[in-house]
């Protein structure tokens, strides 16, 4: 226990995952204290859902404190604070392909990618392959066959994961994204569409939960399941 936080520093040994920090509802001071504790414990830092202004304030305080701010960087695309020098990917884990229907899905897809890179998993972004222009996706199928797990981020009606799960044999994890007009309801339509999918075996995480999708993929990789039929 350290002030207002008690970190799970045994999570890596127990689950093979570092303890990620939910940054959106934490203050700058709380984030600084937690990051400092993780750094001193020799743990990797991954704080999700941090906006640019908060990240700038955190890095400023780290510079005037006891922690070398150069060891932490801000990834604006993923909206995450992360250890600056991530470990290299482990080729034995294979590759995860993270797909987005359009550039509006980038923040969620980038969060998933960074979360996987933080766990030594090679993760490739494949954007602008939404079902509104299905030929773009079909043209990438051979490339996607080489990935062990597929993560599909989609807003609007959220059809991309269903299409993928009907075309390719690997595990597919759907991430509904809070993008779309009126009835899309902040990702609710995409979530319900994915949950009601007719594609057998499709897994679905919560709205905008790129980190959760990445950890689901990590569990699959660590289980030794290749995804081959």
C-alpha positions as a Markdown table, in Angstrom:
| # | Residue | x | y | z |
|---|---|---|---|---|
| 1 | Unk | 0.0 | 0.0 | 0.0 |
| 2 | Unk | 1.4 | 3.4 | -1.0 |
| 3 | Unk | -0.8 | 6.4 | -0.1 |
| 4 | Unk | -4.0 | 6.2 | -2.2 |
| 5 | Unk | -3.0 | 3.2 | -4.3 |
| 6 | Unk | -2.2 | -0.5 | -3.9 |
| 7 | Unk | -0.6 | -1.9 | -7.0 |
| 8 | Unk | -0.8 | -5.5 | -8.1 |
| 9 | Unk | 2.9 | -6.0 | -8.7 |
| 10 | Unk | 2.5 | -9.8 | -8.8 |
| 11 | Unk | 0.1 | -9.7 | -11.9 |
| 12 | Unk | 2.9 | -10.3 | -14.4 |
| 13 | Unk | 4.0 | -13.5 | -12.6 |
| 14 | Unk | 0.4 | -14.6 | -12.1 |
| 15 | Unk | -1.2 | -13.7 | -15.4 |
| 16 | Unk | 1.6 | -12.8 | -17.7 |
| 17 | Unk | 0.3 | -9.2 | -17.8 |
| 18 | Unk | 1.6 | -5.9 | -16.4 |
| 19 | Unk | -0.8 | -3.9 | -14.3 |
| 20 | Unk | -2.3 | -1.2 | -16.6 |
| 21 | Unk | -3.4 | 2.1 | -15.1 |
| 22 | Unk | -6.8 | 3.5 | -16.0 |
| 23 | Unk | -5.8 | 7.1 | -16.4 |
| 24 | Unk | -9.0 | 8.9 | -17.4 |
| 25 | Unk | -10.4 | 9.4 | -13.9 |
| 26 | Unk | -7.1 | 9.7 | -12.0 |
| 27 | Unk | -5.6 | 13.0 | -11.1 |
| 28 | Unk | -2.2 | 14.2 | -12.3 |
| 29 | Unk | -0.8 | 13.7 | -8.8 |
| 30 | Unk | -2.2 | 10.2 | -8.6 |
| 31 | Unk | -0.7 | 9.2 | -11.9 |
| 32 | Unk | 2.7 | 10.6 | -10.9 |
| 33 | Unk | 2.7 | 8.6 | -7.7 |
| 34 | Unk | 1.6 | 5.4 | -9.3 |
| 35 | Unk | 4.1 | 5.7 | -12.2 |
| 36 | Unk | 6.9 | 6.4 | -9.7 |
| 37 | Unk | 5.9 | 3.3 | -7.7 |
| 38 | Unk | 5.9 | 1.2 | -10.8 |
| 39 | Unk | 9.3 | 2.6 | -12.0 |
| 40 | Unk | 10.9 | 1.9 | -8.6 |
| 41 | Unk | 9.5 | -1.6 | -8.7 |
| 42 | Unk | 11.1 | -2.2 | -12.1 |
| 43 | Unk | 7.7 | -2.7 | -13.7 |
| 44 | Unk | 6.7 | -1.5 | -17.2 |
| 45 | Unk | 4.4 | 1.5 | -17.3 |
| 46 | Unk | 1.1 | 1.5 | -19.2 |
| 47 | Unk | -1.5 | 4.2 | -18.4 |
| 48 | Unk | -4.5 | 4.2 | -20.7 |
| 49 | Unk | -7.1 | 6.9 | -21.5 |
| 50 | Unk | -4.8 | 9.9 | -20.7 |
| 51 | Unk | -5.5 | 13.1 | -22.7 |
| 52 | Unk | -2.7 | 15.2 | -24.0 |
| 53 | Unk | -3.0 | 18.0 | -21.4 |
| 54 | Unk | -2.9 | 15.5 | -18.5 |
| 55 | Unk | 0.0 | 13.7 | -20.0 |
| 56 | Unk | 2.0 | 16.9 | -20.4 |
| 57 | Unk | 1.3 | 17.8 | -16.7 |
| 58 | Unk | 2.4 | 14.3 | -15.6 |
| 59 | Unk | 5.6 | 14.4 | -17.5 |
| 60 | Unk | 6.4 | 17.8 | -16.2 |
| 61 | Unk | 6.0 | 16.7 | -12.6 |
| 62 | Unk | 8.1 | 13.6 | -13.2 |
| 63 | Unk | 10.9 | 15.8 | -14.5 |
| 64 | Unk | 11.0 | 17.8 | -11.2 |
| 65 | Unk | 10.6 | 14.7 | -9.1 |
| 66 | Unk | 12.9 | 11.7 | -8.5 |
| 67 | Unk | 11.9 | 9.9 | -11.7 |
| 68 | Unk | 13.7 | 10.4 | -15.0 |
| 69 | Unk | 10.8 | 11.5 | -17.3 |
| 70 | Unk | 12.8 | 10.3 | -20.3 |
| 71 | Unk | 11.9 | 6.7 | -19.2 |
| 72 | Unk | 8.2 | 7.5 | -19.9 |
| 73 | Unk | 6.6 | 8.8 | -23.1 |
| 74 | Unk | 3.2 | 9.8 | -24.3 |
| 75 | Unk | 1.6 | 8.0 | -27.3 |
| 76 | Unk | -0.9 | 10.5 | -28.6 |
| 77 | Unk | -2.6 | 8.1 | -31.0 |
| 78 | Unk | -3.2 | 5.5 | -28.3 |
| 79 | Unk | -3.8 | 8.2 | -25.6 |
| 80 | Unk | -1.4 | 6.3 | -23.3 |
| 81 | Unk | 1.6 | 7.0 | -21.1 |
| 82 | Unk | 4.0 | 4.2 | -21.6 |
| 83 | Unk | 7.5 | 3.1 | -20.8 |
| 84 | Unk | 9.7 | 4.8 | -23.4 |
| 85 | Unk | 11.9 | 1.8 | -24.3 |
| 86 | Unk | 9.5 | -1.2 | -24.7 |
| 87 | Unk | 11.0 | -4.7 | -24.9 |
| 88 | Unk | 11.4 | -6.2 | -28.4 |
| 89 | Unk | 8.6 | -8.5 | -29.7 |
| 90 | Unk | 9.0 | -12.2 | -29.0 |
| 91 | Unk | 8.7 | -13.9 | -32.4 |
| 92 | Unk | 7.5 | -17.1 | -30.7 |
| 93 | Unk | 4.2 | -15.4 | -29.8 |
| 94 | Unk | 3.4 | -14.6 | -33.4 |
| 95 | Unk | 1.6 | -11.5 | -34.7 |
| 96 | Unk | -1.8 | -10.0 | -33.9 |
| 97 | Unk | -3.5 | -8.0 | -36.6 |
| 98 | Unk | -5.6 | -5.0 | -35.4 |
| 99 | Unk | -8.2 | -3.8 | -37.9 |
| 100 | Unk | -10.2 | -0.6 | -38.0 |
| 101 | Unk | -13.0 | 0.2 | -40.3 |
| 102 | Unk | -11.7 | 3.8 | -40.6 |
| 103 | Unk | -9.4 | 6.3 | -39.2 |
| 104 | Unk | -12.1 | 7.2 | -36.6 |
| 105 | Unk | -11.3 | 3.8 | -35.0 |
| 106 | Unk | -7.6 | 4.7 | -34.7 |
| 107 | Unk | -7.5 | 5.7 | -31.0 |
| 108 | Unk | -9.0 | 2.4 | -29.9 |
| 109 | Unk | -7.0 | 0.3 | -32.3 |
| 110 | Unk | -3.8 | 2.1 | -31.3 |
| 111 | Unk | -4.5 | 1.4 | -27.6 |
| 112 | Unk | -4.8 | -2.3 | -28.4 |
| 113 | Unk | -1.6 | -2.2 | -30.4 |
| 114 | Unk | 0.4 | -0.4 | -27.7 |
| 115 | Unk | -0.9 | -2.8 | -25.1 |
| 116 | Unk | 0.3 | -5.8 | -27.1 |
| 117 | Unk | 3.7 | -4.2 | -27.8 |
| 118 | Unk | 4.0 | -3.7 | -24.0 |
| 119 | Unk | 3.7 | -7.5 | -23.7 |
| 120 | Unk | 6.3 | -8.3 | -26.4 |
| 121 | Unk | 3.6 | -9.2 | -29.0 |
| 122 | Unk | 4.1 | -7.9 | -32.5 |
| 123 | Unk | 0.9 | -6.1 | -33.5 |
| 124 | Unk | 0.1 | -4.7 | -36.9 |
| 125 | Unk | -2.5 | -2.0 | -37.7 |
| 126 | Unk | -4.7 | -2.5 | -40.7 |
| 127 | Unk | -6.9 | 0.5 | -41.2 |
| 128 | Unk | -9.6 | 1.6 | -43.6 |
| 129 | Unk | -10.9 | -1.9 | -44.2 |
| 130 | Unk | -14.5 | -1.3 | -43.2 |
| 131 | Unk | -17.4 | -3.1 | -44.9 |
| 132 | Unk | -18.6 | 0.0 | -46.7 |
| 133 | Unk | -15.7 | -0.7 | -49.1 |
| 134 | Unk | -15.5 | -4.4 | -48.8 |
| 135 | Unk | -12.9 | -4.8 | -51.6 |
| 136 | Unk | -10.3 | -3.1 | -49.4 |
| 137 | Unk | -10.7 | -5.9 | -46.8 |
| 138 | Unk | -10.8 | -8.7 | -49.4 |
| 139 | Unk | -7.5 | -7.4 | -50.8 |
| 140 | Unk | -5.8 | -7.9 | -47.4 |
| 141 | Unk | -7.0 | -11.4 | -46.6 |
| 142 | Unk | -3.8 | -13.2 | -47.6 |
| 143 | Unk | -1.8 | -10.8 | -45.4 |
| 144 | Unk | -4.2 | -11.4 | -42.5 |
| 145 | Unk | -3.9 | -15.2 | -42.8 |
| 146 | Unk | -0.4 | -14.8 | -41.2 |
| 147 | Unk | -1.7 | -13.4 | -38.0 |
| 148 | Unk | -2.5 | -15.7 | -35.0 |
| 149 | Unk | -5.3 | -13.5 | -33.7 |
| 150 | Unk | -7.4 | -10.7 | -35.3 |
| 151 | Unk | -8.8 | -7.8 | -33.4 |
| 152 | Unk | -11.5 | -5.8 | -35.3 |
| 153 | Unk | -12.5 | -2.3 | -34.1 |
| 154 | Unk | -15.7 | -1.0 | -35.7 |
| 155 | Unk | -18.3 | 1.7 | -35.0 |
| 156 | Unk | -21.6 | 2.4 | -36.8 |
| 157 | Unk | -23.3 | -1.1 | -37.1 |
| 158 | Unk | -20.1 | -2.9 | -36.2 |
| 159 | Unk | -20.2 | -5.5 | -39.0 |
| 160 | Unk | -16.4 | -5.8 | -39.6 |
| 161 | Unk | -15.8 | -8.6 | -36.9 |
| 162 | Unk | -18.6 | -10.7 | -38.3 |
| 163 | Unk | -17.3 | -10.5 | -41.9 |
| 164 | Unk | -13.8 | -11.4 | -40.6 |
| 165 | Unk | -15.0 | -14.3 | -38.6 |
| 166 | Unk | -16.9 | -15.6 | -41.6 |
| 167 | Unk | -13.8 | -15.5 | -43.8 |
| 168 | Unk | -10.8 | -16.4 | -41.7 |
| 169 | Unk | -10.2 | -19.2 | -39.2 |
| 170 | Unk | -8.2 | -17.4 | -36.5 |
| 171 | Unk | -9.8 | -16.2 | -33.2 |
| 172 | Unk | -11.5 | -12.9 | -33.9 |
| 173 | Unk | -12.1 | -10.3 | -31.1 |
| 174 | Unk | -14.6 | -7.6 | -31.8 |
| 175 | Unk | -14.3 | -4.1 | -30.3 |
| 176 | Unk | -17.3 | -1.9 | -30.7 |
| 177 | Unk | -16.3 | 1.7 | -31.1 |
| 178 | Unk | -18.3 | 4.8 | -30.1 |
| 179 | Unk | -18.4 | 6.2 | -33.6 |
| 180 | Unk | -21.6 | 6.9 | -35.6 |
| 181 | Unk | -24.7 | 9.1 | -36.0 |
| 182 | Unk | -27.7 | 9.2 | -33.6 |
| 183 | Unk | -29.0 | 5.6 | -33.5 |
| 184 | Unk | -25.4 | 4.3 | -33.1 |
| 185 | Unk | -25.8 | 5.5 | -29.5 |
| 186 | Unk | -22.1 | 5.9 | -28.6 |
| 187 | Unk | -21.2 | 2.3 | -29.7 |
| 188 | Unk | -24.3 | 0.6 | -28.4 |
| 189 | Unk | -25.5 | -0.4 | -31.9 |
| 190 | Unk | -22.1 | -1.8 | -32.8 |
| 191 | Unk | -22.0 | -3.7 | -29.5 |
| 192 | Unk | -25.4 | -5.2 | -29.9 |
| 193 | Unk | -24.6 | -6.1 | -33.5 |
| 194 | Unk | -21.4 | -7.9 | -32.6 |
| 195 | Unk | -23.2 | -9.8 | -29.7 |
| 196 | Unk | -25.9 | -10.9 | -32.1 |
| 197 | Unk | -23.4 | -11.9 | -34.8 |
| 198 | Unk | -24.2 | -15.1 | -36.8 |
| 199 | Unk | -20.4 | -15.8 | -37.1 |
| 200 | Unk | -19.7 | -18.7 | -34.7 |
| 201 | Unk | -16.9 | -18.2 | -32.2 |
| 202 | Unk | -16.7 | -14.4 | -32.4 |
| 203 | Unk | -15.6 | -12.8 | -29.1 |
| 204 | Unk | -16.6 | -9.3 | -28.1 |
| 205 | Unk | -15.3 | -6.8 | -25.5 |
| 206 | Unk | -16.8 | -3.6 | -24.2 |
| 207 | Unk | -17.2 | -0.4 | -26.1 |
| 208 | Unk | -13.8 | 1.3 | -26.9 |
| 209 | Unk | -12.0 | -1.3 | -24.9 |
| 210 | Unk | -8.8 | -1.7 | -27.0 |
| 211 | Unk | -6.8 | -2.7 | -23.9 |
| 212 | Unk | -9.3 | -5.5 | -23.0 |
| 213 | Unk | -9.2 | -6.9 | -26.5 |
| 214 | Unk | -5.4 | -6.9 | -26.4 |
| 215 | Unk | -5.4 | -8.8 | -23.2 |
| 216 | Unk | -7.9 | -11.3 | -24.6 |
| 217 | Unk | -5.5 | -11.8 | -27.5 |
| 218 | Unk | -2.6 | -12.2 | -25.1 |
| 219 | Unk | -4.4 | -15.0 | -23.2 |
| 220 | Unk | -4.9 | -16.8 | -26.5 |
| 221 | Unk | -1.3 | -16.5 | -27.5 |
| 222 | Unk | 0.0 | -17.5 | -24.1 |
| 223 | Unk | -2.3 | -20.6 | -24.1 |
| 224 | Unk | -0.4 | -21.9 | -27.2 |
| 225 | Unk | -3.6 | -21.9 | -29.3 |
| 226 | Unk | -2.5 | -21.1 | -32.8 |
| 227 | Unk | -5.9 | -20.4 | -34.3 |
| 228 | Unk | -5.4 | -22.8 | -37.1 |
| 229 | Unk | -8.4 | -25.0 | -38.1 |
